[in-house]
Amino acid sequence: MSSKSSRIISKVLSPACRVWLRSQVSQVDRLEVKIEGSDREILGGYIPKIAIAASAAIYQGLRVSQVQLTGENIRINLGQVLKGKPLRLLEPISVTGQLWLEEADLQASLSAPLLSNAFTDLLAMLLAMDGLNNPIGNLKERQIRWDKVTFDRNSFVLNGSLLPTSQLVAISADIELVSRQEIKLASIEIDISSGSDSIGQTLDKLQIDLGSQVDIKELKIDCQQLVCQGGVQVMP
């Protein structure tokens, strides 16, 4: 790599990437960016490869202990960046990597809409399954406060409260990666209680399609930590 290309990366491109990445999160303790490319590629607005490492990041209220990402074949608006404009992606890119979520991270993120809505959608999917008694009614007319999440080996327990009533909700399930776009919840138990009354129900399994833009290679829960390895397509 020539000195000219090195100056472009160190003086312009790397700082612009850091600014753009920091704009995507509300907090990050450590952020490292490594960009690879030749003179011609970089000056043409093409980045063959970029590696990102971050710790203690918060994205839309979701706390992540550590994340390591690699993006390839990236096209950006370098001409505008050189004029002081914000960096923009010009085409979708495939990003691969690994993230670590501690149980404490999810616990601290339960009130974030990104996570709270996902858990509420999960409960709605479970209650809509055939043969399941639904004592809650229409979830769209209720408010759920998710209070606690705990991990065990490839399983989880989720506890919440239905407001403004005193009903409590608990969901426990094993989690398994079925394919690169699907996960399966198995041995599902749902408990809904109010005072001394309690309704416990079980479900064999529920498969969830994560969409064609997701490509998960590994998903495991162990030692109070969730580890996910795979890829996702990032849109401009």
Beta strands, then each sheet from edge to edge (+ up, - down):
strand 1: 30-36
strand 2: 46-59
strand 3: 62-75
strand 4: 93-102
strand 5: 143-152
strand 6: 155-163
strand 7: 168-179
strand 8: 182-194
strand 9: 197-209
strand 10: 214-222
strand 11: 225-234
sheet 1: 1+ 2- 3+ 4- 11+ 10-
sheet 2: 5+ 6- 7+ 8- 9+
end
